[in-house]
């Protein structure tokens, strides 16, 4: 079998899973092997992490990936997480999990892991075993805008290969970041998307939910209590981390959010597996009612990551679980970022479920739109990025549920006057959704008769959730699609800082299209821009304000 990363003998293919194919190719490669086209992009193959000497209880594993994420102060704190391996039998303890780090490969500082253990499992009949040990450490007191070398160990004697990360800059600055959703665990789609993201050299990457697809996406709960385990395969997390860690997330802060597939038959509304693997700087749950929402700033941009499952009419497992606290916290954050002296010009909101989608799968979610869109309008949110629909789509700017301006690819939006742009960036690696309703300004034409649909509650829609039954009905808002294409893709956001108070500042948003066929991405060399839009404001920022923090 020929893949973009090498050939696998046919005699092996028939009995191999996707992860086993990945492990085969990785084991055959050396650390300095380059994938097809990687030389042009500067993408070295991933280093192979090192285990401590495992007891006989441990199964053989091919990877022990690492991944990083910002702490509460992105300029001075970084979470480092890694897998210590999988086991059979009683859970072993990891002898001495720790991280060594410094300004070069001589390191000079060591931080012990704050956590080492497995995902807690509830007492449900048939619940799969969570048999991977995860470690994480929070590195503090770092220098802003500085490259750090680090290496991890489980026993203080055997160390992983040296890798690097970079802390956030302070003050106003030009920078790039990326956003994507619906990644999955495919070597022919998920892996090359992560590699092209890394090649773009973003300061961080925001994931808008549906990472590993370990969970079936819905149907695990009754009145907030996990009751079923159908289609739950927690081992998919190890496959996912084994892809994105070596390809990108071991060096690029992976700022993750939840989708419906992160609602697993576990505690904390199904999210304890997620938070165990990703110990990020979440906002206090006493304020948000949720264990998985957060906000952070970089330069003059604020990023708010929400949990759309709280309000979703389509998939209502966690409907209203925050009892309105998330929406109250969200508005408080919006008000704070739009207050004079905040240092923030642009507000970008990311969550999983689509506010606007003309795709025939899932479509738009009115449970979210009817509650949060008034807040987007009131506080002039510049950009909302979603996933869920496995395709790319950008809307014209909207305000009050109406298109305010026709903006073709390459055009400019002035959010203060024009309204909010909505983008679906669900092309991170999962199987694509190719059906479309209605008209669009570019890209894929309609291939299904009818108008776009929206999920709405028959009763009420509030920040505390919806009531009644959820119905998939014709969307009263039409002709909002500016560009759409069912392909594996992601977006880059290039921020241009203002030169002076009141000067122009902008974000160039580009949809990146790797070379691909219907069956997968064929090369990570030479991706093209399939769509773009520029968001422009007059800055209210001062160089001395800005700052970088998470809540």
N, C-alpha and C positions, 0 to 999 in steps of 0.2 A: 504494500500500500504506500503510495507516494503522498507525503504531506508537505506543507511549506517548510518544514523543519527537518526533513530527511525521510528516508524510506524505512518502512517496517516490513519485514518478511511476511508474505501472505500466510505462511503456516502459523504465525503468531496472532495475526489480526483477529481471526474468528473467535478466539478465546479471551481477547483483551478488552477491558473497559477503557474509557477515555483516559482515566487517571493512569492506568497501567501503560498505555501508549506513551503518555507524557513521561512517566518514570523511565521507560525504555530508552526514549530519545535523550533524556537528560543524562542518564547514566553513561550513554555512549559518547556524550560530548565532553570536551575538556572545558575548563573554566574560561578559556579564551576563544572558544568556538563562537563564530558569528552565524546568526541565522541569515536566511536569504535576504539580502538588502540591508542587513544590519550595519555593515561597514559604513554605508552612506549616511545612516542615521546615528551612528555612534552608539550602537546597542551591543554591549558585550553580553554573552550568555551569563546566566546567574551563577554565582558561587554556590558551592555545595556546603551547607552548614554541617556541623559536626555534633554528634551525640556524645553524652557521657557513656561510659561503659555500662550497657544496659543489663539488667538481670534477665534470667531466662524467661521471666514472665512477659517480657516485651516481645511484640511481633516485629518482624522486619519492616522497616519503613524506608522510603526512598528520599524523603525530604523533611527538614525541620525548619520551615520558613520563618522569616522575621518580617515584622511590619511596624511602622511608626505612625504616630498621630500627635497633634499638638496638645500640650497641656493648657492650663488656664491662661497662661501668658505665652503665646506662640513664639515670642522673641527670646524667651528664656527657659522654656520647659518643653520636653518632648517625652512622650510615652514610647517605650520600646517593648514590643511583645514578640514572643516566639513560642513555637511548639517544641516540646521536649520529646515527643514521640507517642506512639500508641502502645497499649499493653493488653495482655491477656491475664485474667486472674485478678487478685486483689490489687487495689490501686497502690502503686509504689510512690514513695516520696522522692523528689528530686534532691540530690545531696546539697547542692549549694548554687542555685540559680542566680546569676549575676551578669552585669554588663560592665565592660571596661570601655572607656571613652576618653577622647582628648582631641587636640588640634592636629595630631598626626598619628601614624600607626604605632607610635610608642605609648599612646594613651596617657596614662598618668592618674586617672581617676577610676574608681570602681563604685558601682551602685548595686546593692543587693535587690533582688526581686521583691516587690511588695506583695505579690500574689503568685502562688504556684499551686495548681490543682486542676480539677476537672469541672465540667459543667454539672451543677446539681440536677439530679433526676427525680421527678416526682414518682409516687407509688401508683402508677397506672399500669393496668394489665397490658403486656406487650410493648412497653416503653423500651426503645432501643438503648443499649448501653452507650454512655458517653465515655469513651476509653482513650481520649487524648489528653495529655497533661499540657496545660498552657501556663506560661510564665509572663509576667510583665513587671516593668520597672519604670518609675518616673524620674527622668534626669532633670535636675533643677540647677539654677544658678548659671545657665549657659549665656554666652554672649550673643547679642542680636546679629542677624545677617552673617552668620559664621558657619563654615563647613566643619562638621565634627566627624571624626572616625569612630567607629564602634565595633565591638565584637561581643558575642554572647557565649556563655558557658553554663552547663548544668552542674559542674563539679568543681569549678575553679582551676581545673588543670588542662582540659581539652577545650579549645576555643574555635568558634566559627571563623570563617574568612573575614577579613577586614572589609567593611562597607562604610558608606558615609550618608549623612543627612545634613540639611541646612536649616538653621533657625530662621524665623521670620525677621524681616527688616523692621526698623522703627521709623515712624514718621511717614510722610508722603513719598511715594516712590512708584516708578513704573514696574509692573510685574505681570506675570501670566499665571493663570490657573486653568484647570480643566474640570468638566462635570460630565457624569455618565451614569446610567442606570442599567439594571437588568443584565448583569455580567455573566453569570453561570460558570461552567467549568469545562468548556470546550477548548481543545488544543488548536482547532482550526478557526475559531472566532474569538473566544474570550482572551486567550493568550496573546494573539497578535494585536488586539485592541489595547491591552495593557502595555504592550511593548511600544506601540506607536504613541500612546500617552506619555510614556517615559521619554521617548525621543523628542517630544515637544518641550521637554525640560520645564514643566510647570513648577511653581513654588509649592502647590498642594493640589490634590484632586478631591473633589466632592462626589460622593456616590449617593444617588437619590433612591436607594432601596433595591431589594431583590438581588442579593449578592451571590449566594451559593445554591439557592433552591433546595436546601435541605428539607424545608417544610413544604407541604402541599399547597399552601397559600390560604386555606380557609377550612372551617369545619372541625376545629379542634376543641371548641369551647361550648360550655353550657353555663350561662350566667357568670361568665368570667372564670370558670374553673375548667382546667384541661381535662377532657374526658376521653379523647380518642387519639390514636397514633398513626392512622392510615397515611401511607406515602411519606412518612417521616424518616429521613436517612441522614443522621448527623454527620456521617463520614464525608458527606459532600463538602462540609466546611474545610476539611483537610485538603481535599482536591482544590477547592477555591484558593485557599491560602498558599498552597503549593504552586499555584499559577501566578497570582498577583504579587505575592511576596518577592520572589526572586526577580520577576520582570520589572517591578516598579515600586511596590509599597514598602520595601525595606529601606528605601532612600527618600521617597516622596510621601509626605504626610497624607495618609488615606483617611479623609474626613467622612466617615460613613454615616448614613441614615438608614432607616428601616422602610421596608415595603411589606406587602401582605405576606410574602414568603418568609419573612422574619418572625411572623407570629407562629411560634412552634408550641408543641404540647408540653410547655415548661412553665415555671413560676414567673412572677413579675409581668403578667399579661402576655406571657409567651416570649419575653425578651431576655431572660437571664442568660441564655446561651450566647446571644448577641453581645451583651455587656461584659460577659466573662472574656470573650475573645477580643473585644474592642473596649478597653478601659479609657474612654475619652472623657473630655471635660464637659460632661453633661450638666445642664442646669439643675438646680436642686429640685427633686421630685416633689417636695412640699410646696413649691411654687407652681410647678407645671402639671402635677398629677401624673407625670410620665417619667420613666427611667431613661428615655432615649432622645430627648430634644436638647438642642443647644444653639448658641450663637457665638460667633467670633468675628473679629475684624482684622483686616490687613490693609494698610494704607488708608485710603478713603472709601473702602468698601466694607460693608457689613454683610455677613452671610448668616442666614437663619435657617436651621434645619429642623423641620417639624415632623410630626407623625400624622399623616393623613388617615391612617386606620381609625383614628379617634372619631372622624366625622364621615367616613365613607358610607355612601348609600349602597354601593355595589357589593362590597364585602364587609359585612357588619359585625364580624366576630368581636371587635373591640369598640363597637359603637358606643360613644359617650363615656369611655372608661376614665377619662380625666375629670369628668363632672364639670366641664367648663373651664378648668384651671389652665389648660394649655392655651386656649383662645385668649383668656385674660392676660396670661404671661406674654403671649405673642403681641398683643396690642401694646402692652407696656414696653416691650423691646422696640417696637416700631416708633412709639412716641419718643423714647429715649434717643434713638438714632436720628430722628428728625428734629431734635431739640437744638437750639443754637449752642455752639461750642462742642458738639459731639465729635467733630472732625470727620463726619461721614457724609459723603455725597451720594453714593449708590447703595441701595438695599437690594440684595438678591435673596430670594426665598426658594428653598429646595425641599421637596417632599415627593412621595412616590406617585400617588393617584393623579390622573390627568384632570386639570380644570377645563381645558378645551382640547378635544380630539375628534377628528373626523374619520378615524379608523373604525373598521367594522368590528374589531375585537376590543372589548372593554368600553371604549368611547369616553365621554365626559362624566365626571362625578359631581352631580348637583348637591349632594350632601356637603361637599367641601365648598363648591363655588358659591352657594347661597349664603354661607357664613363668612368665609374669608375674603371673597372678592370685594365686599364693601371696605374691608380694612386695606386691601391692596390699593384701592382707589383713594381712600382718605389720606393715607400716608405716602402716596406716590411711590409705591414699590416699582422699581425699574424693570425687574425681570423675575419671572417665576419659572423654575425648571422642574419638570416632572419626569417620571419614567413610566412603568406599568405597560404601556403600549410599546411593543418591540419594533420601533421605527423612529424616524426623525420627523418632527413637524414644528414649524414656527407659525405663530399667528401674527396678524397685523396688530398694532397696539389697540387696546380696548379700554374703555372706561364706562362704568355703569352698564356693562353688558352690550355695548355697542362699539363697532369698529369706528375709530376716529380718523384713520389715515391709511391709505394703501401704500405699503412700503415693500417694494420689490427687493429681490436679493441684491445686496450691495448698497442698500439705502440707509437712511439715517432716521432715527427716532429721537425725539426730544421728550423724555418721559414726563417731565414736569407739566408739559402742555398736552402731549399726545396720549399718555396713559401707559399701561403695563403691557409688556410683551410676554407671551407665554411660549415656552419651548418644551417639547417632548424629546428627551434624549435617552430613549430606552433601547438603543442599539448596541449595548455593551457586550453582547455575545450570545444571548439566548436566541432560540428560533424566532424568525421574523414573522410579523403580522403584515400581510400584503394587501388586505382589503381596504378600500376607501369609499366613502360616501361624498357626494357633493363636489362643489367647485373648489379650485385652489389656484393660487397665483403662479405656481411653478412646481416642477417635480412630477410625481405620480398622478395621472388622471384618475377620475372615478372609475371603478370597475364593478361597482355594485349599485343597483338602483335604490333610490330613496334619499332621505336627508340624514345628517349626523344625528346620533342618539345621545341622550343624557339620562343617567340614573338619578331619580328623585324620590324622596319620601312622600307618601300619600298624606302624612300628617304634617308635623312641624319640623323645621330645620333650625337648630340653635347650636351654640357652642357646647352645649351639654349632650349633643347627639341628636339623631333624627327619631321620629316616631311614625308609626303606621307601617305600611309595607313599602318596599322599594320596587319601583317600576322603571323599566327602560323605555323611555318615550322620546318622540321627536324633539330635538333641541330647538327652542324658540329663537336662539341666536344662530344666525347662518352667515355664510360667506366670510368666515374669519380666517380661513387657512391661507397663509402667504406662501408657504413652501412645505412640501412633504415628500418623503422618500423612505421606502422600506429597505433599509440597509444597516449593516453593522457600522457604527459610527459613534462619535462623541463630540463635545464642543470644547473649543478653547476660548478663553476670555482674556484679552490683552488690555490691561488697564493703563491708561495714560494719565499721569498725575498732573494737576494744575501747576502752572509756573508761579502763580501768585493768587492771593485771595480774590475771588470773583472771576478768575480766569477759567478758560474752557477745560473740562476734563471729560474723558470718554472711556468707553469699553467697546472694543471691537470683538463681537461674538462671531465665531466661525464654526460651521459644522464640518468636521473632518471625515473624509470618505476614503478609507484604505482601499487598495486594489482588491477586488473580490469577484467571485462568481456566486451563483445561487447556493452553492454547497459550502462556501467558506472563503476566508481571506487568503489570497494567493501570494501576497508579498507585503512586507512591511516597509518597502521602499516606495517613495514617491506618492504618498497620499495626497489627495486633492481637496480643495475647498469646494463643497457642493452648494453652500448657502452662507450668507453672512448678513449681519446687520450691525450698525454702529449706534450705540446709545450715548447721547451727548447731554451734558449739563453745564451750567455755570457753577463753579465751585463755591461752597460755603466753608471749605476747610482752611485751617491754618496749619502750617508745617509743625507748629509746636503742639498740636492737639492730636488727632488721629489715634495713635497708640494701638496696642494689640492685646486683646484679652478674650476670654471665653466666658460664657454664662450658661 
